[in-house]
Amino acid sequence: MYLPPISEVFQAHPRSMIGGSIHPLARTNFILDSSGVAGVLGGEEAIASITLVHVFEGRKWLGWYNSPGSYVIGMRFGRLARSAVPASSLHGRGGVRTDLATLFEYDGRKGPRFRAVHSGTALDETGHLAALLMCECVELEGEKVKGRETRPIGVTIADLSSFTEKETYSLKWSQPLAPLYASVPILISLLTCAASGWYRDWYSFSMILLGIIASGVSSHVIGSGNFTFTHPEPALGSPPGDGILSSEDGVVLLSGSESAINAVTRGRFSLTFESRHASRSIRWCSVFLVTQAIAQLIVIPQGSLFGQLMFVSSVAVSWAYNLWLGSFDKEKVHRDILMDILGKPKLTKFILGTRTSMVVFVLLVLHLRDPEEIMNVLLPHHTPVWLTWKTTIIDRFKHRRELEFGPHDWDDPAFSSSDRDLLRTLFKDAEDAYRGFKSHYDNPKA
């Protein structure tokens, strides 16, 4: 008995969904690698595009194009849906609230250390918003204070008195060309879809159309959420919230109410949806996007070479548009949002030449009568020389005496010659900080 080879049993028959007009590449023998078609270009650029839905005006209506990376976005949407909590449990509002960290990674970065001046509250690490403020301050141009230099360090005074209690923000970037640029991938996706349909390659036609619908619906669903900002409410009778953010890059002195300080150290970004079924919609978008990715993987290789090229062309143009959106500095966007939330605080920066002079300058700005605790936090040195220097500086602060020193302060016979030289250097640093404070901050130039 004759058994035909398996290749003959499963031999593909003519595709019924491809026919009609002869497309331009009908006679070519070139075969496009289906795995390459399915995996062309990535999803990180598409994620960058989604993160700006709430930044550009009308961006949620500009997602109707065959975007790459649907599988990656779909998985992120799934995590976003799982992070949803009823907003009714927060401030008595309806709808749901989702954690942006699961999708946009707004809150994925650890912030600098924080020490409250009056309450003594200490945080070994803060959140993403404190890190953004620190970056904003590090990039500021500062006024240089004269004195010895080893490793210059910046001290920024952040006046948060303009902060007002407000939860929902609708900050938009001024980017008038965004709708124009978005029209390019939309137009190309529609044209390639129409061309595939014209030549009756219904495989490619349906997959391009599916990509347009999946991307458009997903952008609209995410874009329907309100960008919100929340932070813990301070207890009644809380002392002033002034505190210090410190890192290797510099020091930021936060001046303002406890509520304003909490906004920096413990604030969070989120999306709030008015509909209670928003998480279900996001979950369905996740399923839709993942299904689209799987369907394209299976169906696109069944299309003609012309249709496959139309599909790849639409994805390539969409990827280029997503790449343009991703070229915007996401951190800078976040910093602009934060500055708007904080009421565009006044930031004044000074550059000190050494860490010793920086600490003295900070204590002078804070105007503390007993600076011992803060000094030990910023300068955790406990050698005899350092203890002598600290004791002298703290005594001057307690008695409101000027920070001017002479040989009697460092010529201690109990110390070696090298220790006395070090002590004299430290006192000179304190003098430099004091003079810089009097000339630049206490009596600023007109």
SEZA-810158 format. One record per residue (C-alpha): x, y, z; residue number from 1. Coordinates in nm, 3 decimals, decimal comma. Layout:
<pazas>
X; Y; Z; pos
X; Y; Z; NUM
...
</pazas>
This chain:
<pazas>
X; Y; Z; pos
0,000; 0,000; 0,000; 1
0,138; 0,336; -0,102; 2
0,152; 0,610; 0,165; 3
0,220; 0,961; 0,035; 4
0,483; 1,169; 0,208; 5
0,362; 1,394; 0,491; 6
0,466; 1,700; 0,289; 7
0,210; 1,598; 0,024; 8
-0,064; 1,527; 0,277; 9
-0,028; 1,875; 0,433; 10
0,055; 2,054; 0,113; 11
-0,084; 2,409; 0,127; 12
-0,368; 2,482; -0,114; 13
-0,414; 2,812; -0,293; 14
-0,509; 3,085; -0,048; 15
-0,872; 3,177; -0,094; 16
-0,825; 3,507; 0,086; 17
-0,575; 3,632; -0,171; 18
-0,699; 3,694; -0,519; 19
-0,847; 3,943; -0,758; 20
-0,614; 4,207; -0,902; 21
-0,254; 4,101; -0,957; 22
-0,039; 4,290; -0,710; 23
0,301; 4,432; -0,820; 24
0,504; 4,155; -0,654; 25
0,290; 3,860; -0,763; 26
0,560; 3,706; -0,984; 27
0,851; 3,728; -0,743; 28
0,990; 3,418; -0,574; 29
1,123; 3,611; -0,276; 30
0,982; 3,492; 0,060; 31
0,971; 3,728; 0,357; 32
1,073; 3,557; 0,680; 33
0,752; 3,532; 0,881; 34
0,932; 3,532; 1,214; 35
1,101; 3,855; 1,111; 36
0,765; 4,006; 1,016; 37
0,611; 3,908; 1,348; 38
0,904; 4,025; 1,561; 39
1,009; 4,336; 1,370; 40
1,087; 4,630; 1,597; 41
1,023; 4,639; 1,969; 42
0,772; 4,753; 2,224; 43
0,979; 4,988; 2,440; 44
0,923; 5,274; 2,196; 45
0,550; 5,202; 2,205; 46
0,558; 5,218; 2,586; 47
0,731; 5,557; 2,560; 48
0,448; 5,669; 2,333; 49
0,182; 5,555; 2,580; 50
0,352; 5,743; 2,866; 51
0,287; 6,074; 2,688; 52
-0,086; 6,022; 2,637; 53
-0,159; 6,258; 2,926; 54
0,102; 6,518; 2,829; 55
0,015; 6,623; 2,474; 56
-0,324; 6,782; 2,423; 57
-0,563; 6,543; 2,248; 58
-0,301; 6,266; 2,242; 59
-0,557; 5,998; 2,334; 60
-0,726; 6,054; 1,995; 61
-0,401; 6,014; 1,800; 62
-0,332; 5,645; 1,855; 63
-0,513; 5,505; 1,550; 64
-0,217; 5,347; 1,372; 65
-0,066; 4,999; 1,348; 66
0,177; 5,028; 1,637; 67
0,449; 4,770; 1,708; 68
0,501; 4,619; 2,053; 69
0,140; 4,523; 2,120; 70
0,245; 4,220; 2,326; 71
0,466; 4,430; 2,557; 72
0,196; 4,695; 2,600; 73
-0,067; 4,427; 2,659; 74
0,135; 4,275; 2,943; 75
0,187; 4,619; 3,101; 76
-0,186; 4,688; 3,073; 77
-0,252; 4,364; 3,257; 78
-0,036; 4,476; 3,549; 79
-0,201; 4,818; 3,545; 80
-0,546; 4,660; 3,570; 81
-0,434; 4,449; 3,868; 82
-0,309; 4,760; 4,049; 83
-0,655; 4,925; 4,041; 84
-0,821; 5,005; 4,373; 85
-1,168; 5,158; 4,429; 86
-1,134; 5,535; 4,443; 87
-1,436; 5,541; 4,673; 88
-1,200; 5,423; 4,946; 89
-0,986; 5,727; 4,877; 90
-1,150; 6,062; 4,955; 91
-1,498; 5,918; 4,900; 92
-1,480; 5,929; 4,521; 93
-1,620; 5,683; 4,273; 94
-1,433; 5,507; 3,999; 95
-1,094; 5,340; 4,034; 96
-0,736; 5,450; 4,083; 97
-0,437; 5,274; 3,928; 98
-0,068; 5,282; 4,011; 99
0,132; 5,443; 3,731; 100
0,450; 5,265; 3,841; 101
0,319; 4,943; 3,684; 102
0,292; 5,098; 3,340; 103
0,490; 5,419; 3,316; 104
0,751; 5,356; 3,586; 105
0,694; 5,700; 3,737; 106
0,755; 5,570; 4,088; 107
1,024; 5,319; 4,020; 108
1,320; 5,532; 4,127; 109
1,446; 5,569; 4,483; 110
1,502; 5,917; 4,616; 111
1,766; 6,078; 4,844; 112
1,776; 6,065; 5,222; 113
1,551; 6,304; 5,414; 114
1,583; 6,450; 5,761; 115
1,319; 6,678; 5,913; 116
1,467; 6,971; 6,103; 117
1,195; 7,020; 6,366; 118
1,014; 6,689; 6,404; 119
1,322; 6,467; 6,375; 120
1,159; 6,246; 6,110; 121
1,423; 6,051; 5,918; 122
1,382; 5,859; 5,592; 123
1,675; 5,656; 5,461; 124
1,526; 5,681; 5,114; 125
1,240; 5,879; 4,966; 126
1,033; 5,829; 4,651; 127
1,051; 5,913; 4,285; 128
0,931; 6,272; 4,328; 129
1,212; 6,360; 4,569; 130
1,459; 6,215; 4,318; 131
1,308; 6,436; 4,046; 132
1,343; 6,747; 4,262; 133
1,703; 6,656; 4,340; 134
1,779; 6,621; 3,967; 135
1,615; 6,958; 3,901; 136
1,837; 7,119; 4,165; 137
2,156; 6,945; 4,053; 138
2,116; 7,092; 3,703; 139
2,064; 7,447; 3,830; 140
2,338; 7,705; 3,790; 141
2,453; 7,813; 4,135; 142
2,630; 8,111; 4,290; 143
2,980; 8,016; 4,390; 144
3,092; 8,085; 4,748; 145
3,462; 8,172; 4,779; 146
3,682; 7,939; 4,975; 147
3,895; 7,625; 4,964; 148
3,790; 7,369; 4,705; 149
3,817; 6,992; 4,715; 150
3,492; 6,852; 4,581; 151
3,238; 7,133; 4,519; 152
2,887; 7,054; 4,639; 153
2,564; 7,241; 4,581; 154
2,318; 7,366; 4,841; 155
1,974; 7,453; 4,702; 156
1,710; 7,632; 4,907; 157
1,365; 7,526; 4,783; 158
1,086; 7,759; 4,897; 159
0,764; 7,553; 4,887; 160
0,539; 7,823; 5,033; 161
0,349; 7,849; 4,703; 162
0,228; 7,488; 4,726; 163
-0,152; 7,459; 4,741; 164
-0,370; 7,157; 4,814; 165
-0,489; 7,023; 4,481; 166
-0,527; 6,665; 4,364; 167
-0,606; 6,650; 3,993; 168
-0,368; 6,800; 3,738; 169
-0,404; 6,832; 3,364; 170
-0,063; 6,965; 3,267; 171
-0,011; 6,971; 2,890; 172
0,306; 7,029; 2,702; 173
0,304; 7,289; 2,430; 174
0,389; 7,080; 2,123; 175
0,186; 7,210; 1,827; 176
0,352; 6,969; 1,581; 177
0,241; 6,656; 1,770; 178
-0,096; 6,621; 1,583; 179
0,081; 6,680; 1,251; 180
0,343; 6,415; 1,320; 181
0,076; 6,173; 1,445; 182
-0,110; 6,208; 1,115; 183
0,182; 6,043; 0,931; 184
0,159; 5,693; 1,089; 185
-0,221; 5,716; 1,086; 186
-0,225; 5,798; 0,715; 187
0,034; 5,533; 0,628; 188
-0,152; 5,267; 0,826; 189
-0,478; 5,351; 0,647; 190
-0,311; 5,359; 0,304; 191
-0,132; 5,027; 0,351; 192
-0,453; 4,873; 0,482; 193
-0,644; 5,003; 0,180; 194
-0,373; 4,885; -0,061; 195
-0,386; 4,533; 0,086; 196
-0,762; 4,533; 0,047; 197
-0,740; 4,667; -0,308; 198
-0,524; 4,371; -0,408; 199
-0,744; 4,141; -0,201; 200
-0,484; 4,029; 0,043; 201
-0,737; 3,997; 0,322; 202
-0,483; 3,845; 0,559; 203
-0,265; 4,154; 0,560; 204
-0,567; 4,384; 0,535; 205
-0,728; 4,235; 0,846; 206
-0,406; 4,239; 1,050; 207
-0,325; 4,602; 0,970; 208
-0,684; 4,698; 1,050; 209
-0,669; 4,499; 1,372; 210
-0,349; 4,681; 1,471; 211
-0,509; 5,021; 1,403; 212
-0,814; 4,938; 1,613; 213
-0,616; 4,782; 1,901; 214
-0,379; 5,077; 1,927; 215
-0,653; 5,336; 1,894; 216
-0,883; 5,179; 2,151; 217
-0,597; 5,128; 2,398; 218
-0,482; 5,491; 2,369; 219
-0,837; 5,613; 2,422; 220
-0,897; 5,390; 2,725; 221
-0,573; 5,495; 2,896; 222
-0,619; 5,857; 2,791; 223
-0,962; 5,872; 2,954; 224
-0,800; 5,858; 3,299; 225
-0,725; 6,172; 3,497; 226
-0,365; 6,238; 3,595; 227
-0,373; 6,265; 3,975; 228
-0,130; 6,336; 4,252; 229
-0,170; 6,220; 4,612; 230
0,030; 6,246; 4,931; 231
-0,031; 6,169; 5,300; 232
-0,214; 6,437; 5,495; 233
-0,014; 6,573; 5,793; 234
-0,151; 6,534; 6,145; 235
-0,316; 6,833; 6,307; 236
-0,071; 7,046; 6,498; 237
0,231; 6,915; 6,308; 238
0,542; 7,135; 6,336; 239
0,682; 7,308; 6,026; 240
0,795; 7,050; 5,774; 241
1,135; 7,204; 5,693; 242
1,389; 6,937; 5,615; 243
1,699; 6,832; 5,425; 244
1,729; 6,610; 5,118; 245
2,086; 6,488; 5,091; 246
2,278; 6,276; 4,843; 247
2,624; 6,257; 4,692; 248
2,509; 6,506; 4,427; 249
2,412; 6,782; 4,668; 250
2,180; 6,904; 4,940; 251
1,832; 7,051; 4,907; 252
1,679; 7,247; 5,195; 253
1,301; 7,217; 5,185; 254
1,119; 7,511; 5,340; 255
0,741; 7,492; 5,374; 256
0,447; 7,335; 5,547; 257
0,436; 6,969; 5,651; 258
0,191; 6,911; 5,367; 259
0,432; 7,057; 5,109; 260
0,720; 6,849; 5,240; 261
0,505; 6,534; 5,231; 262
0,424; 6,615; 4,868; 263
0,794; 6,586; 4,783; 264
0,898; 6,298; 5,008; 265
0,585; 6,079; 4,995; 266
0,381; 6,196; 4,697; 267
0,272; 5,962; 4,416; 268
0,136; 5,991; 4,063; 269
-0,161; 5,781; 3,958; 270
-0,446; 5,758; 3,707; 271
-0,802; 5,796; 3,829; 272
-1,089; 5,673; 3,615; 273
-1,444; 5,791; 3,676; 274
-1,595; 5,459; 3,569; 275
-1,592; 5,174; 3,818; 276
-1,548; 4,937; 3,524; 277
-1,227; 5,105; 3,402; 278
-1,008; 4,824; 3,532; 279
-1,220; 4,579; 3,335; 280
-1,175; 4,792; 3,021; 281
-0,799; 4,802; 3,074; 282
-0,796; 4,425; 3,125; 283
-0,987; 4,372; 2,801; 284
-0,741; 4,601; 2,624; 285
-0,462; 4,381; 2,759; 286
-0,631; 4,070; 2,620; 287
-0,701; 4,248; 2,290; 288
-0,338; 4,358; 2,247; 289
-0,189; 4,018; 2,331; 290
-0,439; 3,846; 2,102; 291
-0,348; 4,089; 1,826; 292
0,021; 4,006; 1,863; 293
-0,046; 3,631; 1,845; 294
-0,286; 3,671; 1,550; 295
-0,030; 3,874; 1,354; 296
0,234; 3,612; 1,423; 297
0,010; 3,341; 1,272; 298
-0,180; 3,527; 1,001; 299
0,074; 3,762; 0,843; 300
0,288; 3,476; 0,698; 301
-0,023; 3,360; 0,512; 302
-0,044; 3,684; 0,317; 303
0,123; 3,773; -0,009; 304
0,465; 3,931; -0,024; 305
0,305; 4,260; -0,120; 306
0,068; 4,248; 0,178; 307
0,350; 4,155; 0,413; 308
0,552; 4,452; 0,292; 309
0,248; 4,675; 0,346; 310
0,222; 4,545; 0,703; 311
0,594; 4,596; 0,770; 312
0,579; 4,946; 0,618; 313
0,293; 5,049; 0,847; 314
0,475; 4,911; 1,152; 315
0,805; 5,076; 1,052; 316
0,650; 5,421; 1,012; 317
0,463; 5,379; 1,339; 318
0,785; 5,274; 1,510; 319
0,959; 5,589; 1,377; 320
0,677; 5,803; 1,521; 321
0,700; 5,623; 1,856; 322
1,076; 5,675; 1,847; 323
1,019; 6,050; 1,800; 324
0,787; 6,054; 2,100; 325
1,039; 5,854; 2,298; 326
1,309; 6,112; 2,218; 327
1,148; 6,350; 2,465; 328
1,325; 6,333; 2,799; 329
1,068; 6,149; 3,011; 330
1,241; 6,255; 3,330; 331
1,227; 6,621; 3,220; 332
0,854; 6,582; 3,153; 333
0,808; 6,441; 3,504; 334
1,011; 6,723; 3,654; 335
0,799; 6,984; 3,479; 336
0,488; 6,815; 3,616; 337
0,633; 6,815; 3,966; 338
0,732; 7,182; 3,947; 339
0,377; 7,267; 3,842; 340
0,234; 7,065; 4,132; 341
0,461; 7,241; 4,382; 342
0,349; 7,580; 4,254; 343
0,674; 7,652; 4,067; 344
0,884; 7,693; 4,383; 345
1,170; 7,939; 4,405; 346
1,501; 7,752; 4,390; 347
1,818; 7,932; 4,505; 348
2,146; 7,747; 4,472; 349
2,494; 7,804; 4,612; 350
2,814; 7,610; 4,540; 351
3,045; 7,540; 4,835; 352
3,401; 7,420; 4,785; 353
3,411; 7,154; 5,060; 354
3,166; 6,940; 5,250; 355
3,271; 7,108; 5,575; 356
3,183; 7,454; 5,449; 357
2,861; 7,311; 5,302; 358
2,748; 7,181; 5,642; 359
2,817; 7,513; 5,815; 360
2,637; 7,701; 5,538; 361
2,333; 7,470; 5,573; 362
2,321; 7,523; 5,950; 363
2,336; 7,900; 5,901; 364
2,050; 7,893; 5,651; 365
1,839; 7,675; 5,880; 366
1,909; 7,921; 6,165; 367
1,920; 7,647; 6,427; 368
1,996; 7,731; 6,786; 369
2,108; 7,374; 6,861; 370
2,248; 7,226; 6,538; 371
2,425; 6,926; 6,694; 372
2,188; 6,658; 6,564; 373
2,182; 6,788; 6,206; 374
2,558; 6,837; 6,206; 375
2,617; 6,476; 6,312; 376
2,383; 6,356; 6,037; 377
2,566; 6,552; 5,767; 378
2,917; 6,500; 5,912; 379
2,934; 6,163; 6,089; 380
3,300; 6,203; 6,194; 381
3,398; 6,133; 6,554; 382
3,778; 6,159; 6,567; 383
3,923; 6,391; 6,836; 384
3,997; 6,665; 6,581; 385
3,645; 6,654; 6,440; 386
3,487; 6,643; 6,785; 387
3,685; 6,951; 6,890; 388
3,581; 7,136; 6,576; 389
3,215; 7,034; 6,615; 390
3,207; 7,137; 6,982; 391
3,344; 7,481; 6,900; 392
3,104; 7,537; 6,609; 393
2,802; 7,420; 6,808; 394
2,898; 7,648; 7,100; 395
2,913; 7,947; 6,862; 396
2,566; 7,866; 6,731; 397
2,416; 7,824; 7,077; 398
2,551; 8,160; 7,196; 399
2,480; 8,338; 6,866; 400
2,844; 8,428; 6,818; 401
3,014; 8,500; 6,488; 402
3,207; 8,222; 6,320; 403
3,549; 8,383; 6,321; 404
3,846; 8,194; 6,455; 405
4,208; 8,249; 6,553; 406
4,516; 8,052; 6,657; 407
4,376; 8,000; 7,007; 408
4,105; 7,780; 6,852; 409
4,340; 7,532; 6,685; 410
4,675; 7,563; 6,867; 411
4,596; 7,288; 7,114; 412
4,914; 7,121; 7,247; 413
4,719; 6,797; 7,292; 414
4,719; 6,757; 6,913; 415
5,006; 6,679; 6,682; 416
5,126; 6,929; 6,426; 417
4,931; 6,759; 6,146; 418
4,614; 6,752; 6,358; 419
4,649; 7,124; 6,433; 420
4,691; 7,193; 6,062; 421
4,374; 6,996; 5,990; 422
4,187; 7,178; 6,266; 423
4,295; 7,514; 6,129; 424
4,179; 7,411; 5,780; 425
3,838; 7,309; 5,913; 426
3,794; 7,638; 6,097; 427
3,893; 7,828; 5,781; 428
3,624; 7,633; 5,592; 429
3,370; 7,739; 5,854; 430
3,480; 8,102; 5,816; 431
3,442; 8,081; 5,438; 432
3,091; 7,945; 5,476; 433
3,004; 8,218; 5,727; 434
3,130; 8,499; 5,505; 435
2,959; 8,347; 5,204; 436
2,634; 8,326; 5,397; 437
2,659; 8,691; 5,508; 438
2,737; 8,818; 5,158; 439
2,524; 8,592; 4,936; 440
2,227; 8,486; 5,146; 441
2,188; 8,690; 5,461; 442
2,256; 9,016; 5,272; 443
2,195; 8,926; 4,907; 444
2,312; 9,158; 4,635; 445
2,050; 9,375; 4,467; 446
</pazas>
